[in-house]
Amino acid sequence: MTAPSGGGGAGHGHAVVLGASVAGLLAARVLAEHVGQVTVLDRDDVTPAAAAGARGGAAQGRHLHALMERGRQILDELYPDFTAKIAADGVPTAETLVGTRWYFDGARVTPVPTGLTSVLASRPALEAALRAATLGHDRIRLLPGLRAVGLVRGSGSTRAAGAAQGTGAAWSAETVRSAGPVRSAGPVARDGVVGVRVEPPAGDAPARTIEADLVVDATGRGSRASEWLADLGFDVPREETVGVDLAYASRTYRRRPTDLGGDLGVIISTLPGRRGGGAVAQEGDRWIVTLAGMLGDHPPVDAPGYERFAASLPALDIHRLIQDAEPLDDPVRYRFRASRRLRYDLLRTPAAGFVAIGDALCTLNPLYAQGMTVAAQQALELRACLCSGGLDDLAARYFTAAARPTSRAWSIATDSDLRYREVEGRRGPRTRITNAYIPRVQAATRSDPVLARNLLRVVNLVEPPSVLLTPAAVLRTARHTLTRRGQS
Ligand SMILES: Cc1cc2nc3c(=O)[nH]c(=O)nc-3n(C[C@H](O)[C@H](O)[C@H](O)COP(=O)(O)OP(=O)(O)OC[C@H]3O[C@@H](n4cnc5c(N)ncnc54)[C@H](O)[C@@H]3O)c2cc1C
């Protein structure tokens, strides 16, 4: 077994990661550089054979997943040559604005090189590649088919060691089911989270305890960690939500090289209307086609209704494509009601020994395709905190650090959603100015290559939004706005 890059020094202790999806795998990857043993568990059977397609615990896998450039860069940093390897395995890649088409308000963004690479993998393919690369690390063990049902609070008097602390014993789901609670083997010096309660998903065996120096919640948008923390008497994070009542309907089609004029994708923005969609080439000569509707204007999942919805989008590329292409399955729906953020970063005393990552920390409106990238950014923050101070006082340091990329993405997503007057939320001066200005930038991208490049780089989280606010950018935008007014 080989360690991915950065897998280095002798680590101590045991970390348990709840959830073996994108965020959990990234957390495990960075933890393995610093702790002696990382156990990743998931309620789904995420062994390679079983998890080949979309699965119950990650039902969003049936829908279009775009990996933003910043996320791709981080994957390449944590797993050298990730992009090259997944491309060699048959995943298409494209220069973002050249090989794929983008539309804002029905007008195509001028196709200009952006320096961005789109990795056009299906979500299950991306997750499988990430899982294989992560589990190649010899300090990381997977326990599939185990559901976390609660946390364990340290008594301050006894401390666990034993198998869960990395004695080298092989940990299988069967071992956990049959071994009973791991026994305490030494004095406990701290209060905080010291373990997790697990049971098989069918609930056909009693819950067991896995003890840990750190528990990482990566159980996604359905995380119940707040309840678990409250049950144990810890402070609970405040929850912020922005309701959007969005639904996706997705279907796959056979892809021929001549489809879409040889381009590998088309993205039609929902804004300023409610309807949008994307069609993207994937491994296995398929198109994934996702139609999206905000604020209750949901795409139907019957075939005629699905095609009618595609015909109603502000650009017709997707409709033309699906009229010609052979469907491979029926449309499936995913309903997403609200973006949600848990403000662990604002807690005065977060529970020691516990952190959260990915959707368990912040679930973002999927229209902006940020979730996997933000999870990767949070993983880098976790890594930096482990490098600077190890496990000591990790929770407080990590939640503060992770709030930086999380807040940036949250602002981009929620400010955009607050353009709809039906969306409830506070519209401060920043939101109002952004929502007056950005539509003008979007309009200018149909003819201005510099603004097109910069806007796509902001959307891909490789540049801060401030690049669109430089005097030169504002001037370009104003010039375009005045020219359009003069023409109308
Ligand atoms: C429809 C849709 C489309 C999306 N499109 C994009 C996109 O284009 N680009 C993008 O970057 N992001 C997108 N996202 C977001 C993206 O899916 C997530 O942000 C990303 O997968 C990170 O999720 P996660 O690992 O935190 O959680 P998840 O992927 O939800 O995984 C949670 C894991 O925890 C496991 N689990 C849950 N509860 C328990 C438990 N009690 N015990 C043990 N295991 C448990 C589950 O089985 C699952 O494996 C989309 C989301 C949705 C819903």
The ligand as an ORCA input file, in Angstrom:
! r2SCAN-3c Opt
* xyz 0 1
  C     -29.007     17.221     -6.563
  C     -27.628     17.652     -6.133
  C     -26.719     18.073     -7.097
  C     -25.451     18.483     -6.696
  N     -24.575     18.958     -7.642
  C     -23.334     19.336     -7.262
  C     -22.402     19.820     -8.222
  O     -22.698     19.960     -9.414
  N     -21.150     20.134     -7.789
  C     -20.792     20.040     -6.469
  O     -19.654     20.328     -6.122
  N     -21.669     19.620     -5.549
  C     -22.913     19.271     -5.900
  N     -23.798     18.834     -4.950
  C     -23.357     18.763     -3.549
  C     -22.503     17.537     -3.309
  O     -23.239     16.357     -3.602
  C     -22.013     17.504     -1.858
  O     -21.671     18.781     -1.426
  C     -20.779     16.643     -1.744
  O     -21.082     15.341     -2.141
  C     -20.208     16.564     -0.332
  O     -21.103     15.856      0.393
  P     -20.741     15.084      1.726
  O     -19.650     14.125      1.517
  O     -20.592     16.114      2.777
  O     -22.131     14.356      1.955
  P     -22.829     13.231      1.093
  O     -22.253     13.129     -0.257
  O     -24.286     13.483      1.198
  O     -22.452     11.907      1.862
  C     -22.838     11.620      3.168
  C     -22.394     10.191      3.453
  O     -22.663      9.893      4.799
  C     -23.297      8.622      4.865
  N     -24.131      8.658      6.073
  C     -25.203      9.454      6.294
  N     -25.672      9.258      7.527
  C     -24.879      8.336      8.106
  C     -24.850      7.725      9.377
  N     -25.740      8.051     10.334
  N     -23.894      6.811      9.632
  C     -22.990      6.461      8.680
  N     -22.969      7.006      7.448
  C     -23.898      7.937      7.171
  C     -24.059      8.481      3.573
  O     -24.294      7.138      3.240
  C     -23.111      9.166      2.601
  O     -22.168      8.268      2.067
  C     -25.081     18.452     -5.323
  C     -26.010     18.029     -4.370
  C     -27.268     17.669     -4.762
  C     -28.257     17.254     -3.708
*
